[in-house]
Amino acid sequence: MVGALSRGQRDALYELVAAGELTDEQARAAVEAVESEGRARDSARARNVLVEIAGYLGAALMLVGGSVLVSGLHDTLARPLRVSVMAGLTIVFVLIGAYLGGGRNGLREQAREPGARGRIVATLFALAALTGGTAVGIGTPELDTLLPATGTALVIASLGYLALPAVPGLLAVAVAAVSVVREFANLWVGPDYSPYHGGTFLSAHNITAVALLALGIVWTVLALRGLFVAPRLALTLGVIILLLGAYWPLGSSYELWSYPVLFLVAAALLAGFARRRDPVLLVGGLIGVMMLVGEGLSDLVDSDLLGALIVLVLGAVLLLGGAVGIRRTRRGGGAERDASGGAGRG
């Protein structure tokens, strides 16, 4: 319990009583004051947690209710009415978020000192992006593309994140941005081309990969510069987008250009780890290497058993070499410390 005295603090307090510095009544009053403050803090914290959970549940139930209403009564409700339901949810989420955040000044304060209220507000803004994009998607079926819907979601998510930078908004912006990239690639190529091979490099699959790589590079650079809230999470999202873009052509179409790109991405992430010592970069680089080796061997070697043995041998050699190198480095460091210590004593 916050505010409770430890055993050592109690002993020190009653040593003052034994020394005559405090009376026994004063000591008991001090203990009671501290512990009552701790109980009050614990009670307030419990209420805040319950209020936060209630806020999340309320928003989730509204979203589920609107979704069920729109999808379950798809044949009954006219399209304008279904659009109105999702647009109404968007407005409600934004208004409640703005009210709960306390307006412009309140949102700035929440951004400086994030808490339960700020997390709820950011979640409401993220849900508004989802419902706003859904409303546009329902209202524009004749366009044969979801780009207006995903673009609307990205705009709302970005505005919500700018109003209150928080993790829910960051996740919403990332998901919406990736969706926009995918829909933009499909719209660029058009319906007359295969999504994988249109007889040209400019297939939807390749354009998606290139756009994801560009998005991942920009996102990762901004995250490394600390321009996002939750820098470690932002960097993780950037690395995921980078790896997704590098691996995208290998997922179905097996474009050969993806191998050197995947190699460069993995090498850049490992080089970044060597410079910044960030574990996100290390994990991303290792995942890139594993993807590259796995896909490359499956194309170069006909036997899965032979490919697995090659990977095992290479891994064992690298692991052994690393272990030997670390041991030698430690021994060299120890010898240098002994030498410096001897020189200092001399």
Secondary structure as GFF3:
##gff-version 3
##sequence-region A 1 346
A	DSSP	alpha_helix	7	18	.	.	.	ID=ss1
A	DSSP	alpha_helix	24	72	.	.	.	ID=ss2
A	DSSP	alpha_helix	79	101	.	.	.	ID=ss3
A	DSSP	alpha_helix	103	112	.	.	.	ID=ss4
A	DSSP	alpha_helix	116	139	.	.	.	ID=ss5
A	DSSP	three_ten_helix	141	143	.	.	.	ID=ss6
A	DSSP	alpha_helix	147	163	.	.	.	ID=ss7
A	DSSP	alpha_helix	167	189	.	.	.	ID=ss8
A	DSSP	alpha_helix	204	224	.	.	.	ID=ss9
A	DSSP	alpha_helix	231	252	.	.	.	ID=ss10
A	DSSP	alpha_helix	258	276	.	.	.	ID=ss11
A	DSSP	alpha_helix	279	300	.	.	.	ID=ss12
A	DSSP	alpha_helix	304	345	.	.	.	ID=ss13
###
